[in-house]
Amino acid sequence: MKRKIFLILLSGFFLSFNLFSQIRLNDVDFHQIRQKKIKKLLQKQKQNNIERFTDLKPSYKEGDNKEHYLTMEQSFLIKEKIDKVWKEYKALNPVKTWSGKMVSFGLEYSQLKNKLFYASEVYKGIELGQVFYLNLKLLRGVYNLAMAFEIVTIDDVNKIIEFSYVNCNKAKGKQELQFVETPEGYTKIIHSTYFKSKSKIRDAALYPFFHQRAIKEFHRNICFSSFEETPVKPAS
């Protein structure tokens, strides 16, 4: 009986220690984030009772009906072997990848390392549970939009990467990158997006227009010289 009580107390201690050690949103150094919209998104998440980064939840869950979302698809052809391309995407540098005229990197939370990374730090590679905060500069900076998403799938067998928008984003849904080998031995990346928001105007016109450009910038920043884009399948 005493042993059982001891084990229960010990389990409770480790559980409490684990919760205490988890990174909180209050631990974020706002001085290291230059984008105002990302700071506002973090504040909004805190106002919605999100205390720890592990409290963030993907808006798209396994088994969700895709028919409840609008979809759009872009394809990119890279004239390199699929294993090389897959390796490069898994090892991407988030600061470099999301650094362009339209998209900029603000913050990353690593669940595996239980650590925050800012734009001034270098941390390459993607892993399950990572949360990225980005800023989208729209209309040449007249309007800015912050977004946050979590890496939810890294499938080495089928070569699929998925990330889902988390709490308090304007949009809900996920993006899926599927890597396919072509008959010529090259790599085709099919970038599928499933999305919805509270605004029909935003979903029908604004999101597809700006999203298409942001996705193109993302893939170009991976820095493959032999890069070709195929026509976009419009939102449906």
C-alpha positions, 0 to 999 in steps of 0.5 A, spaced: 500 500 500 505 504 501 509 503 495 502 504 491 502 511 494 509 512 493 508 511 486 502 515 485 506 521 489 512 520 484 508 520 478 504 526 480 511 530 481 514 528 475 507 530 471 507 537 475 515 538 473 513 536 466 508 542 466 512 547 469 518 546 465 514 547 458 515 553 455 509 558 456 507 564 451 509 569 457 516 566 456 517 569 449 522 575 448 517 580 444 524 584 443 526 579 438 520 579 434 520 585 429 513 584 426 507 587 430 502 582 427 505 576 430 506 580 437 498 581 436 497 574 435 501 571 441 497 576 445 490 574 442 492 566 443 494 568 451 487 572 451 484 565 449 487 562 455 493 558 451 498 558 456 503 553 453 505 552 446 503 545 447 496 548 448 496 550 441 491 545 437 491 544 429 485 546 426 485 540 421 484 534 425 485 527 422 479 524 419 476 531 418 471 531 412 475 535 406 469 537 403 468 542 409 474 546 406 475 550 400 481 547 396 487 549 391 493 546 388 499 548 386 505 543 383 512 544 382 517 541 378 524 540 380 529 537 376 533 533 381 532 526 384 526 525 389 531 523 395 535 529 394 529 534 394 526 530 400 532 531 404 533 538 402 526 540 404 526 536 411 533 540 412 530 547 411 532 553 414 526 557 416 529 564 417 532 563 410 525 559 407 520 564 409 524 571 408 522 574 402 518 580 399 512 577 402 513 572 407 518 573 413 519 569 419 518 571 426 518 565 431 519 558 432 517 553 438 520 546 438 516 541 442 522 536 441 527 541 444 522 545 448 525 551 446 524 558 442 528 560 436 528 567 433 530 570 427 537 571 429 538 564 431 539 558 426 536 552 427 535 548 421 530 542 419 523 540 421 520 536 426 513 534 428 510 539 433 514 545 431 510 551 431 512 557 426 509 564 426 510 568 420 508 575 417 505 576 410 506 583 407 500 584 403 499 590 398 506 592 398 506 592 406 499 596 406 496 590 410 500 585 414 497 578 417 500 574 422 499 566 421 501 560 425 502 553 423 504 546 426 508 541 423 503 535 424 505 530 419 512 528 416 511 521 412 518 518 410 515 512 406 510 516 402 514 523 402 508 527 405 509 533 409 503 536 412 502 543 417 495 545 420 493 552 422 493 553 430 488 557 434 487 564 433 489 564 426 484 568 421 484 561 417 483 554 419 485 548 415 492 545 413 497 545 407 500 538 404 506 537 400 506 531 396 513 529 393 512 524 387 517 521 382 516 523 375 518 518 369 524 522 367 527 521 374 525 528 377 521 531 382 514 533 382 511 537 388 504 537 389 502 543 394 495 542 396 491 547 401 485 546 405 482 552 408 476 556 410 475 562 415 469 566 417 469 571 411 466 568 404 469 574 400 476 572 403 476 565 402 473 566 395 478 572 392 483 574 397 486 568 400 487 564 393 490 570 390 495 572 396 496 564 398 498 562 391 504 568 391 506 566 398 507 558 396 511 560 390 516 564 394 516 559 399 518 553 394 523 558 390 527 560 397 529 552 397 534 554 392 533 549 387 536 552 380 532 547 376 525 550 378 518 550 374 511 551 376 505 548 373 498 552 372 494 553 379 488 549 380 483 554 382 480 554 389 473 549 389 
